[in-house]
Amino acid sequence: MPKTADEVLDMRRHLVIPGLVNTHHHMYQSLTRAVPAAQNAELFGWLTSLYKIWAHLTPEMINVSTTTAMAELLLSGCTTSSDHLYIYPNGRQLDDSIAAAREIGMRFHAARGSMSVGQKDGGLPPDSVVEKEDAILRDSQRLIETYHDQGHYSMLRVVVAPCSPFSVSRELMRDSALLAQEYGVSMHTHLVENINDVAYSWEKFRMTPAEYAEDLGWVGHDVWHAHCVQLDAAGIALFARTGTGVAHCPCSNMRLASGIAPIRAMRDAGVPVGLGIDGSASNDGAQMVGEVRQALLLQRVGFGPDAMMAREALEIATIGSARFESR
């Protein structure tokens, strides 16, 4: 105890650590936890069940769900969070999430997600929740020009973030990358989350997901991908060589039975790895300290007792995640 101090805090019964950084979330899903129809489904079935509900979301629901998710994160030691919002029915805008973040005071990376390929065109989402690609690009540009702050102590940055290879076209992936590079903002999407994701990529594009990402300009120090559970050795080498990041979401991966992401192999190869909560519909909460523990335990289950150390798990959730948020 110092002899003199302006203020003394009694931190007994508290956990004192650096601020945790959440690199992947879908905050609107705070309103759709534990939906019976989606409880026992893998990724594609889970999405198909929930799209029908998410199609009815309103701007007020986005504001409320964002506030709820951020409050949960703050209570578990999270100081900075990304949010991947990719569904925009009923007049919803990313502005609704941004307003909530400003009100609650959380440092925020708002990812302008999108879906443009509906079921009639061979995509997974219903046609009622997809957007026109020119409108997506215009709105992404508007958001960057209106809100993005590249300053060192920025509280708000905008990220260009098509939802996934199975819900947008090749052209939108390519044009989104070009837009992000023009404005110097980061890029984010889902990639190689489970084996069905791999099969879809091979059937539609005759490429692995990692090859597809590279072909369209979605690798590099300004890109991070969510999940990468089924990333193969060649994909790991590609990401390491290009500095492409991975948001590891252990609870969601277990909840949807997607598999165990090869984080040990990624780290050993030099892939930048951060931690993500993912949406509350696939996590049932937003507790960052719990997510750190799950990252530790899941690697040990999959790859042995020395596959992840406690200090390393904490590093992933702090320094590792902050590498994405500071780009």
N, C-alpha and C positions, 0 to 999 in steps of 0.2 A: 504494500500500500504506500503510495507516495506521501511525503510529509505535507506537501502543498499541492493543490489542484483547484482549477476553477469549478470543476464539477466531478463528482465521484459517482460512478454507476455500480450498483450491486448486480453483477451478472451471474450470480449463483443460480442454478437451475435453468440456465440458458445455454444455447450452443453458439459459440462465437467463431465464425468462419468468414472467409471472403464471400461477397455476394454471389449467389448462384445465377447462372445465365441459361435460359430456356430457349433452345434453338428451333423447336418445332411444336406447334400447337394449332388446334382448331377451336377457338374459344366459343364459337356458336354452339358447339356440341355440349356445352354445359347444361343446355336445356333438354338434352335427349339421352340421359344416362339410363342404363338398365332397361332399354326398350325390349319387351319380351321377344318379339320376332327376330331380334338381332343377337340374342344372347349366346347362341350356339353355332354361329356361322363364321366361316373364314372371310377374308377381306372382301371378295367380290359379292358374296351373298349378303354380307353385313351392309355393304354400301347399297345394294339394290333395295334392301328393306328400309333403309333410312332416308334415301333420296325422296321417297314419297312424303315423309314428314318435313324434311328440310325445305321442300318446295313451298311450304306455307309460312316460312319465317318472314318477319316484318322488320323494318328499321328499329323499332323499339326493342324487339327481341334481341337484335344484335347488340344494341347498347347495353341491355341488362346482362346478357350472357358474357360480354366482354368484361364488364365490371365484376361479375361474379368470379370469373376465371382469374382475373388479376388479383382480386382479394385473396383467393386461395394461394396463389403463387407467392404473394408478398408475405403471407403468414408462414410460409415454409422457407423463407430466406432468399427468395428470388428477387433480384433487383432489375433485371432486364429480360424482356421476352419478345420473341417473334410470334406472329400469328398468321397462319395461312388461311385466308378467307377466299374461297373459290366458287361460291354459289350465291347468286344475286337476284332472287325473285322479289316481286312486290315492292319495287322501288328501293331496295337495299343498296347501300354504297359502302365502300371501305371507310368513307368519312364518318360513318356511324361508330365504327370501332375506334377510330382516331379520336373522336370526341370523348369517348369513355376513357381512353388512356390518359388524355390530358386532364380530365376531371379527377381521376384517382391518383395521378402523378407518377405513373410508372414509365421507365425508359422503354421505348417501344420501337420495334421493327415491323412495320405493317406490310405484309406480303400480299400484293394484289394478285390473287389467284384467278383462275379462269377455267371454264370448260366450254368447248366449242363443237365437239363431236358427240352427238346424241345416238340413241339406239338405231335410228333409221339409217345412220351412216356407219354403223358397225362399232360404235362406242358403247360404253357401259351406262352412262347416265341417261335418264329420260330426256326426251327432246324438249320438255317444258322447262328445264333448268339450264340449258346451254345458251350461249350468247353468240352473236355475230363477231367474227374475228376482227373486222375493222373497228367495231365499237370497243372491243377489249383493248386494242392497242391505243386508241384515242384516249380512253379513260385512264390507262396506265400512264400515258404521257401527262395527262392533266394532273394526276395525283403526284407524280414526281415534281412537276413544275410548281405545284401548290404547296406541298408539304415537306419534301425531302430536305433535310439539313445534314450536310456532310461534315459539319464542324466537329472538332475533337470531343466536345462535351455534349454532343447532340442528344436530345431526348426523343427525337423522331426521325426515322429514316424509312424510305419506301423501297420495297424489294419487288422485282418482277418475277412472277411465280405461277406459270401455267400449272394446272393441277397435277397431271400425270400423262405419260405417253398413251394411256388408253382412254383419255378424255379430251385430248386436243390433237390437232393435225400437225404433220411435219412442218407445214408452213408457219403455223403459229409458234411452234417451238423455235424455229429459226428466226422469225421476225422479232420475237420477244427478246432473244439473245442480242440481236442487233440493236434494239431499242435500249436495252440495259447498258450495253457497251457505249452507245452514243452519249448517254447521260452519266455514265460512271457509277451506276448503282449495282447492287448485288442481285444474284439470280438464285432461285430456289424451286425445287419440285420434288415430287415423290419418285423414287426409282427402285426397281428390283426388290419390291417389298416381300413377295412370296413366289412360289413356283408357278402360279398361274400368271403372274406378271411377266415372268421369264418366257412362258409359253406364248403369251399374247405378242410379245415383242418379236419372237422368232417367226410366228405365223404371219404377222402383219408387215414386218420390216425386213425379215431374213437377217436379223442382227441380234446380238445380245443387247440387253438394255444399256450396258456401258458403251458398247460400240455405237449404238443409236445416239446416245448423249454426245459422244465425241463427234459424230458425223454432223450434228446440228449446232456445234459450238457451245455445248453445255458441259464443258470441263474447264478448269482453271481456278486460279486463286480467288476469283470473285463468285464462285459457284459452290453451293452446298446442297446435297441431296438428302432427303429424309429416308431413313430405314436401311436400305442396302443390305437387307437380311441375306439375300441369295447372291451377293456379289461374288463372282468367281475370281480365281487367281489372276487372270489377265486384267480383269476390271480393277482389282486392288492395285496392281502394278501401274495401270493407267492413272488412277486417282493419285497415287503417290508421286508419280512423275510430273503431274500437272498441278499438284497442290489442291485438288478438288476435295471439298469437305464432305463429311457424313454426319448427320444428326441421328444419334443412336437413341431409340425409343423402346427400352426393354419391356416395360409393362404392357404396352400396346402389342408388341410382337408376341408376347406370351398369351395375352387375352384373345388374339385372333389366330393363334396357333401358326404364325407365319414362319417360325423357326428361330434359331439363335444366330444373330449377326456375328460374323467373324472379326470381332473388334480386336482381339489379341493379334491376329494376323495383320489387320489394318495398321495398328499402332507400330508393330514391328517393321512394317514396310515404309512407314513414314506418312501414312494418310492422316490428315487433320480430322480429329473426331471430337464432337461435342455431344451434349446430352439434350434430349427432347422429351417432353411430357406426352405429346400427341393429344388428340382430342379426348374429352371426358367421356365420349360415347365408346371409346375403345380403351380407356384407362380407368374410368369410374372416379376420377379425382384429378387433382393438380398439386401433388405434394412432392416438391423437388428433392427434399432430403430422402424420402422414401424411394424416389427414382434412382438416386445415387446408390443406395443400398442394393436395389434390384440389379443395377448394372454390374456391381461387384459379384453378386451371387450367381447371376445367369452365366457369366463368362466361366465361372468355376464349375458350374454344372456341365457346361458344354465342352470345356477344354482343359479341366484339371484345376487343382487347388492353388496353383501358382499363376493362373491365367489372368488374374486381376488382383492387385493389392488395394487396400482401402484408400491409401493416399493417391493412387493413380485414378481411382473412380472419382474422388473429389477433384482432382486436377482436370479431368475431362469435363466436369460440370462447371468449372470456373475458368481457368486459363484456356482450356480447349474450346469451350463454347464461345468465349469472348473473342477468339480469333475470327469467328464468322461475323460477329456483331460489329467489329471494328473495321471491317474491310471497306 
